[in-house]
Amino acid sequence: MDGVPTSVTVSPAFLEQCRNDPEKAIYLEENLKAISDCVKSAVNGYLGTLTSISYHIDANGKITIISSGTNDPDGKIAKENAERKAREQKEAKEKLIEKREAKQQAEQK
């Protein structure tokens, strides 16, 4: 919806309740229809880039909405962080090797 991967799950137990209760069925239909407007609103109100939205309707008809996004749509910040972390790990490994070599030299003396 609106270019954002969106998933909707409805509890089988709630679906069964909707089969037997017209009011609950209307509630479900109205909320399912409203999801596209909710996604549009979320996209327009989001400060970064919205990457996914999921809607879950539980056995009691309660709706949980989970959205995820990023302020780094091109991945520049993530790439810099990954490079920094790799550099730090390399430096830590080099220090460990130097420490082992120093210990071996001390033992040989």
Backbone hydrogen bonds in HBPLUS format (Angstrom, degrees):
<---DONOR---> <-ACCEPTOR-->    atom                        ^
c    i                          cat <-CA-CA->   ^        H-A-AA   ^      H-
h    n   atom  resd res      DA  || num        DHA   H-A  angle D-A-AA Bond
n    s   type  num  typ     dist DA aas  dist angle  dist       angle   num
A0004-VAL N   A0001-MET O   2.86 MM   3  5.40 166.3  1.88 122.4 127.2     1
A0053-ILE N   A0005-PRO O   2.98 MM  48  6.44 154.9  2.05 159.7 165.2     2
A0007-SER N   A0053-ILE O   3.00 MM  46  6.55 150.6  2.09 146.4 155.7     3
A0055-TYR N   A0007-SER O   2.78 MM  48  6.16 156.6  1.84 151.0 158.7     4
A0009-THR N   A0055-TYR O   2.85 MM  46  6.27 155.9  1.91 152.7 160.6     5
A0057-ILE N   A0009-THR O   2.81 MM  48  6.21 161.6  1.85 155.5 161.7     6
A0011-SER N   A0057-ILE O   2.83 MM  46  6.01 155.2  1.89 162.1 169.9     7
A0014-PHE N   A0011-SER O   3.03 MM   3  5.22 120.6  2.40 100.7 115.0     8
A0015-LEU N   A0011-SER O   3.00 MM   4  6.37 156.3  2.05 152.9 160.3     9
A0016-GLU N   A0012-PRO O   2.97 MM   4  6.21 151.5  2.05 144.5 151.6    10
A0017-GLN N   A0013-ALA O   3.08 MM   4  6.39 150.3  2.17 139.7 147.7    11
A0018-CYS N   A0014-PHE O   2.90 MM   4  6.20 150.1  1.99 147.7 156.0    12
A0019-ARG N   A0015-LEU O   3.06 MM   4  6.39 140.2  2.22 141.5 151.7    13
A0019-ARG N   A0016-GLU O   3.18 MM   3  5.13 125.3  2.49  92.4 106.2    14
A0020-ASN N   A0017-GLN O   3.12 MM   3  5.28 129.0  2.39  98.0 110.8    15
A0021-ASP N   A0017-GLN O   2.88 MM   4  5.96 124.4  2.19 144.6 160.6    16
A0024-LYS N   A0021-ASP O   3.11 MM   3  5.46 119.9  2.49 106.8 120.4    17
A0025-ALA N   A0021-ASP O   3.06 MM   4  6.37 153.8  2.13 151.6 159.9    18
A0026-ILE N   A0022-PRO O   2.93 MM   4  6.18 156.1  1.99 149.0 154.3    19
A0027-TYR N   A0023-GLU O   2.97 MM   4  6.21 159.0  2.01 145.0 151.1    20
A0028-LEU N   A0024-LYS O   2.90 MM   4  6.14 160.4  1.94 149.6 154.1    21
A0029-GLU N   A0025-ALA O   2.93 MM   4  6.16 167.7  1.94 151.7 155.0    22
A0030-GLU N   A0026-ILE O   2.88 MM   4  6.04 168.3  1.89 156.6 159.5    23
A0031-ASN N   A0027-TYR O   3.05 MM   4  6.23 159.1  2.09 147.5 153.2    24
A0032-LEU N   A0028-LEU O   2.87 MM   4  6.07 156.8  1.92 155.1 161.9    25
A0033-LYS N   A0029-GLU O   2.97 MM   4  6.16 156.9  2.03 149.9 156.0    26
A0034-ALA N   A0030-GLU O   3.10 MM   4  6.27 142.9  2.24 138.7 148.5    27
A0035-ILE N   A0032-LEU O   3.35 MM   3  5.44 151.3  2.44  99.6 107.6    28
A0038-CYS N   A0034-ALA O   2.98 MM   4  6.25 152.9  2.05 153.0 161.8    29
A0039-VAL N   A0035-ILE O   2.88 MM   4  6.17 154.2  1.94 155.9 162.4    30
A0040-LYS N   A0036-SER O   3.05 MM   4  6.31 163.6  2.08 146.8 150.9    31
A0041-SER N   A0037-ASP O   2.96 MM   4  6.15 161.3  1.99 147.1 152.3    32
A0042-ALA N   A0038-CYS O   2.87 MM   4  6.08 154.6  1.93 145.7 153.1    33
A0043-VAL N   A0039-VAL O   2.86 MM   4  6.09 162.9  1.89 157.8 161.8    34
A0044-ASN N   A0040-LYS O   3.00 MM   4  6.20 163.7  2.03 151.3 155.6    35
A0045-GLY N   A0041-SER O   2.93 MM   4  6.01 143.5  2.07 143.8 153.7    36
A0046-TYR N   A0042-ALA O   2.98 MM   4  5.81 120.9  2.34 144.3 155.3    37
A0049-THR N   A0070-THR O   2.60 MM  21  5.18 172.9  1.60 163.4 165.5    38
A0070-THR N   A0049-THR O   2.80 MM  21  5.18 150.3  1.88 140.6 150.3    39
A0051-THR N   A0068-SER O   2.74 MM  17  5.60 156.7  1.80 135.2 142.6    40
A0052-SER N   A0068-SER O   3.25 MM  16  5.38 152.3  2.33 141.8 137.8    41
A0068-SER N   A0052-SER O   2.91 MM  16  5.38 155.5  1.97 153.4 154.2    42
A0054-SER N   A0066-ILE O   2.77 MM  12  5.22 151.7  1.85 150.3 159.5    43
A0066-ILE N   A0054-SER O   2.88 MM  12  5.22 163.4  1.91 152.9 158.2    44
A0056-HIS N   A0064-THR O   2.87 MM   8  5.17 153.8  1.94 149.7 157.2    45
A0064-THR N   A0056-HIS O   2.86 MM   8  5.17 160.2  1.90 148.2 154.9    46
A0058-ASP N   A0062-LYS O   2.96 MM   4  5.50 159.7  2.00 155.0 156.4    47
A0061-GLY N   A0058-ASP O   2.95 MM   3  5.24 163.3  1.98 114.2 119.5    48
A0075-GLY N   A0072-ASP O   3.05 MM   3  5.30 154.4  2.12 110.8 118.9    49
A0079-LYS N   A0075-GLY O   2.88 MM   4  6.02 156.3  1.93 151.6 158.3    50
A0080-GLU N   A0076-LYS O   2.99 MM   4  6.23 162.1  2.02 150.2 154.7    51
A0081-ASN N   A0077-ILE O   2.90 MM   4  6.13 159.5  1.94 152.4 158.1    52
A0082-ALA N   A0078-ALA O   2.90 MM   4  6.10 155.6  1.96 146.5 153.3    53
A0083-GLU N   A0079-LYS O   2.90 MM   4  6.13 159.0  1.95 151.4 157.1    54
A0084-ARG N   A0080-GLU O   2.92 MM   4  6.11 160.0  1.96 148.4 154.0    55
A0085-LYS N   A0081-ASN O   2.91 MM   4  6.08 161.7  1.94 147.8 153.0    56
A0086-ALA N   A0082-ALA O   2.92 MM   4  6.09 159.3  1.96 147.3 153.1    57
A0087-ARG N   A0083-GLU O   2.91 MM   4  6.09 156.9  1.96 147.7 154.2    58
A0088-GLU N   A0084-ARG O   2.88 MM   4  6.14 158.9  1.93 150.9 156.6    59
A0089-GLN N   A0085-LYS O   2.91 MM   4  6.14 156.7  1.97 149.1 155.5    60
A0090-LYS N   A0086-ALA O   2.94 MM   4  6.13 153.9  2.01 145.6 152.8    61
A0091-GLU N   A0087-ARG O   2.94 MM   4  6.19 160.3  1.98 150.4 155.5    62
A0092-ALA N   A0088-GLU O   2.92 MM   4  6.13 157.1  1.97 146.5 152.9    63
A0093-LYS N   A0089-GLN O   2.92 MM   4  6.11 151.8  2.00 143.9 151.6    64
A0094-GLU N   A0090-LYS O   2.90 MM   4  6.16 157.0  1.95 149.6 156.0    65
A0095-LYS N   A0091-GLU O   2.95 MM   4  6.18 156.8  2.00 148.5 154.5    66
A0096-LEU N   A0092-ALA O   3.01 MM   4  6.20 153.4  2.08 142.4 149.6    67
A0097-ILE N   A0093-LYS O   2.94 MM   4  6.24 155.4  2.00 148.8 155.4    68
A0098-GLU N   A0094-GLU O   2.92 MM   4  6.17 161.9  1.95 150.2 155.1    69
A0099-LYS N   A0095-LYS O   2.87 MM   4  6.06 154.6  1.94 146.3 153.6    70
A0100-ARG N   A0096-LEU O   2.94 MM   4  6.20 154.6  2.00 146.6 153.1    71
A0101-GLU N   A0097-ILE O   2.90 MM   4  6.16 161.5  1.94 152.4 157.7    72
A0102-ALA N   A0098-GLU O   2.90 MM   4  6.09 157.8  1.95 148.1 154.3    73
A0103-LYS N   A0099-LYS O   2.96 MM   4  6.16 151.5  2.05 142.0 150.0    74
A0104-GLN N   A0100-ARG O   2.85 MM   4  6.14 155.6  1.91 150.3 157.0    75
A0105-GLN N   A0101-GLU O   2.90 MM   4  6.15 157.4  1.95 149.3 155.4    76
A0106-ALA N   A0102-ALA O   2.95 MM   4  6.13 152.3  2.03 143.3 150.9    77
A0107-GLU N   A0103-LYS O   2.97 MM   4  6.20 149.6  2.06 144.3 152.4    78
A0108-GLN N   A0104-GLN O   2.98 MM   4  6.23 145.5  2.10 143.2 152.4    79
A0109-LYS N   A0105-GLN O   3.21 MM   4  6.45 140.3  2.38 141.2 150.1    80
